[in-house]
Amino acid sequence: MSPAAEAMARRPASRALDRVAAAFLLVLLAAGSLVLWIGIPFGLLWFFSQVTDSWNGHFLLSLVLIPLGMALFAPALFWLNALYLRVTGVIRPGDEEDDEPERGIRGPLEFFLYMGMIAALIALTVWFFFFASNPPEVIW
């Protein structure tokens, strides 16, 4: 049997695995965008509340480190998006080294980032109107 025939015989099995891998990567992208917009800010705000008693310290740590944490997490999402595009065959292995990449190829990351931002805004609105106390309780 020729190598081309062997490759064609294996193709349906690899396409099924590619679909499973692509679905798993979509789940990771969706979860990762929620972590980016909700998990990192909430987790760091909670952490800062545990390590400092000062409002000023909490505010300063939040103002500097939450955007930094989000910026450090974002490359993982870009990497997952590129991996998804390679698994689905949108980007071929040699395409990434081209000098002029296609600007039209975005993948699902953009959609998931928008949806994650909307979910974060909804969560912030619900918290603000239903769970936040005014003025905040200060424990001395």
Residue pairs with C-beta under 8 A, 6 or more apart in sequence:
1 9
18 87
18 88
18 89
21 87
22 84
22 87
22 88
25 80
25 83
25 84
25 87
26 84
26 108
28 80
29 77
29 80
29 81
29 84
29 108
29 109
29 112
30 112
30 115
30 116
32 73
32 76
32 77
32 80
32 112
33 77
33 109
33 112
33 113
33 115
33 116
34 116
34 119
35 73
36 70
36 73
36 74
36 77
36 113
36 116
37 113
37 116
37 117
37 119
37 120
38 116
38 119
38 120
38 123
40 66
40 69
40 70
40 73
41 66
41 70
41 120
44 61
44 62
44 65
44 66
44 69
45 62
45 66
48 57
48 58
48 61
48 62
48 65
49 58
51 61
52 58
52 61
77 109
77 113
78 109
80 109
81 107
81 108
81 109
82 91
82 96
82 107
84 107
84 108
85 91
85 105
85 107
86 92
86 93
90 105
90 107
91 105
95 101
